[in-house]
Amino acid sequence: MADYKQKMLELLEEHMTEKGLKLWNGIIKIVPDIWNKPSSSTGKYHKKKNGEVPTIAEHTYHMTYAAIKLFRMFNIQSKTTDADKMLFATTLHDCLKYGTLGTRKHTDYKHDKEAADMISSNKDTFTKVLSDEQFYVLEESVRFHSGQWSTDVPKNKPFTFSDYNPETMFLHMLDMMSTADLIQTDVRE
């Protein structure tokens, strides 16, 4: 079985800026180590064709791999801060899926809000790498990566992606595609 956490790091090393990678290496030491936990604690979601549920690391790797392959949709080049923005979004979107300490028995349905709030509270750190606009897109895309089911969707108006940045819909689509086992990577298990 592939070491998806390691493979993800290799992708980041190849496609992030030096400053972005340095920040990622700091973040990985702070966020809960939930990488080997299932992406669906109940086994109801995220099932692969063979019935297995991927780990958070595998799910995140799938999304990161696909995002890099599709960078050209947004005219993004590797080793740029725009690449960093999208790679932070894919790698951090589920980082608090088992709670802020990573100790919950089941996944936290508010993990989108929790991860975005964590990003928001560290704006000064992120904006050492990203511009204010890039930071805003990162935070928004993580906050609403669950689309219409996102915790912070306003209750008084219908959800529509036209109210958000294109990257937000992109992250949601990657998440849904991985959940539906529709992303093919270089790993053939």
Secondary structure as GFF3:
##gff-version 3
##sequence-region A 1 189
A	DSSP	alpha_helix	4	15	.	.	.	ID=ss1
A	DSSP	alpha_helix	18	30	.	.	.	ID=ss2
A	DSSP	alpha_helix	56	69	.	.	.	ID=ss3
A	DSSP	three_ten_helix	71	74	.	.	.	ID=ss4
A	DSSP	alpha_helix	81	92	.	.	.	ID=ss5
A	DSSP	alpha_helix	111	121	.	.	.	ID=ss6
A	DSSP	alpha_helix	123	126	.	.	.	ID=ss7
A	DSSP	alpha_helix	132	143	.	.	.	ID=ss8
A	DSSP	three_ten_helix	147	149	.	.	.	ID=ss9
A	DSSP	three_ten_helix	161	163	.	.	.	ID=ss10
A	DSSP	alpha_helix	166	179	.	.	.	ID=ss11
###
